[in-house]
């Protein structure tokens, strides 16, 4: 166990939460984008909401379980982003016959992005980021106090 484990764990969480905030910002920016990708039929498709999946860095669940069963001490090793996934929720259909992407029935496929949900997710990511900064500063303070003991 290193004295820097706390800093490494908080640093990995800061990196992961930053990517989560960037993904949420992208979702908010594309909340009205109707021509994000081209599907297999060669037609434009609206933007799909993206989400970030986190996983503990280093050990697998099986390794953690065996460690706990054998009552071996251990510490967390941080967090990592395993995937940025697209949300499979259906697109919102909005009636707007004057829109250039409207179908024959006058409906437009709008992105499956809910700005309110994105803002709540952004607040959650921001709070997690702030908590990890506080944790890192506390760890740094403890290390500095430990160095002062030697004086």
C-alpha positions as CSV (number, residue, x, y, z in Angstrom):
1,X,0.0,0.0,0.0
2,X,1.4,3.4,-1.0
3,X,0.9,6.7,0.7
4,X,-0.3,8.0,-2.6
5,X,-3.3,5.6,-3.0
6,X,-5.8,8.2,-1.9
7,X,-4.4,10.7,-4.4
8,X,-4.4,8.2,-7.2
9,X,-8.0,7.1,-6.4
10,X,-9.3,10.7,-6.3
11,X,-7.4,11.5,-9.5
12,X,-9.0,8.7,-11.4
13,X,-12.4,9.7,-10.2
14,X,-11.7,13.3,-11.3
15,X,-10.8,12.1,-14.8
16,X,-13.9,9.9,-15.0
17,X,-16.3,12.7,-13.8
18,X,-14.7,15.1,-16.2
19,X,-15.5,12.8,-19.1
20,X,-19.0,12.3,-17.7
21,X,-19.5,16.1,-17.7
22,X,-18.2,16.4,-21.2
23,X,-20.6,13.7,-22.4
24,X,-23.5,15.5,-20.7
25,X,-22.5,18.8,-22.3
26,X,-22.5,17.1,-25.7
27,X,-26.0,15.8,-25.0
28,X,-27.3,19.2,-24.1
29,X,-25.6,20.8,-27.1
30,X,-27.2,18.3,-29.4
31,X,-30.7,18.3,-27.9
32,X,-32.1,19.7,-31.1
33,X,-29.9,18.0,-33.7
34,X,-32.0,16.0,-36.2
35,X,-29.1,15.0,-38.5
36,X,-26.4,13.5,-36.4
37,X,-25.8,10.2,-38.1
38,X,-26.8,8.2,-41.2
39,X,-28.5,4.9,-40.5
40,X,-28.2,1.7,-42.5
41,X,-31.0,2.8,-44.8
42,X,-29.0,5.9,-45.9
43,X,-31.3,8.3,-44.1
44,X,-30.3,10.9,-41.5
45,X,-31.0,10.0,-37.9
46,X,-31.4,12.2,-34.9
47,X,-28.8,12.5,-32.1
48,X,-28.9,9.7,-29.5
49,X,-28.3,10.5,-25.9
50,X,-24.9,9.2,-24.6
51,X,-24.2,7.9,-21.1
52,X,-20.9,6.9,-19.4
53,X,-20.3,3.6,-17.7
54,X,-17.9,3.4,-14.8
55,X,-16.1,0.4,-13.4
56,X,-13.6,-0.1,-10.6
57,X,-10.1,0.1,-11.9
58,X,-7.8,-2.9,-11.5
59,X,-9.6,-5.7,-9.8
60,X,-12.6,-7.7,-11.0
61,X,-15.6,-8.5,-8.9
62,X,-14.4,-12.1,-8.4
63,X,-11.1,-10.9,-7.1
64,X,-12.7,-8.5,-4.7
65,X,-15.1,-11.2,-3.5
66,X,-12.4,-13.7,-2.8
67,X,-10.4,-11.0,-1.0
68,X,-13.3,-10.2,1.3
69,X,-14.1,-13.9,1.9
70,X,-10.5,-14.5,2.9
71,X,-10.6,-11.4,5.1
72,X,-7.6,-9.9,3.4
73,X,-7.0,-6.2,3.7
74,X,-7.2,-4.2,0.5
75,X,-7.9,-0.7,-0.8
76,X,-9.8,0.6,-3.8
77,X,-7.7,1.4,-6.8
78,X,-9.9,4.0,-8.4
79,X,-12.4,4.2,-11.2
80,X,-12.3,4.1,-14.9
81,X,-14.6,4.6,-17.8
82,X,-15.4,1.4,-19.6
83,X,-17.8,2.6,-22.2
84,X,-19.7,5.6,-23.6
85,X,-23.0,4.0,-24.6
86,X,-25.9,5.3,-26.7
87,X,-29.3,5.4,-25.0
88,X,-31.8,3.0,-26.7
89,X,-34.9,5.0,-25.8
90,X,-37.0,5.9,-28.9
91,X,-36.8,9.3,-30.5
92,X,-39.4,11.9,-29.6
93,X,-41.8,12.5,-32.5
94,X,-42.8,16.1,-32.8
95,X,-45.4,17.4,-35.3
96,X,-43.8,20.1,-37.4
97,X,-44.6,19.8,-41.1
98,X,-42.5,22.9,-42.0
99,X,-39.3,21.3,-40.7
100,X,-36.9,20.1,-43.4
101,X,-36.6,16.7,-41.8
102,X,-40.3,16.1,-41.4
103,X,-41.7,12.9,-42.8
104,X,-44.7,12.5,-45.1
105,X,-46.9,12.6,-42.0
106,X,-45.4,15.9,-40.8
107,X,-43.6,14.4,-37.8
108,X,-39.9,15.0,-37.1
109,X,-37.7,12.6,-35.1
110,X,-36.1,14.7,-32.3
111,X,-33.3,13.5,-30.1
112,X,-34.1,11.4,-27.0
113,X,-32.3,14.0,-24.8
114,X,-34.3,15.5,-21.9
115,X,-32.5,18.7,-20.9
116,X,-33.9,18.6,-17.4
117,X,-32.5,15.1,-16.8
118,X,-29.2,16.2,-18.3
119,X,-29.0,19.2,-15.9
120,X,-29.7,16.9,-13.0
121,X,-26.9,14.5,-14.2
122,X,-24.6,17.4,-14.7
123,X,-25.2,18.6,-11.1
124,X,-24.5,15.1,-9.8
125,X,-21.3,14.9,-11.8
126,X,-20.2,18.3,-10.5
127,X,-20.9,17.4,-6.9
128,X,-18.9,14.2,-7.3
129,X,-16.1,16.1,-8.9
130,X,-16.1,18.6,-6.0
131,X,-16.2,15.8,-3.4
132,X,-13.1,14.2,-5.0
133,X,-11.3,17.5,-5.1
134,X,-12.0,17.9,-1.3
135,X,-10.8,14.3,-0.7
136,X,-7.6,15.0,-2.6
137,X,-7.0,18.2,-0.7
138,X,-7.5,16.4,2.6
139,X,-5.1,13.6,1.6
140,X,-2.6,16.2,0.5
141,X,-3.0,18.0,3.9
142,X,-2.4,14.8,5.8
143,X,0.7,14.0,3.8
144,X,2.1,17.5,4.5
145,X,1.4,17.1,8.2
146,X,3.1,13.8,8.2
147,X,6.2,15.4,6.6
148,X,6.2,18.1,9.4
149,X,6.5,15.4,12.0
150,X,10.0,14.7,10.8
151,X,11.2,18.2,11.5
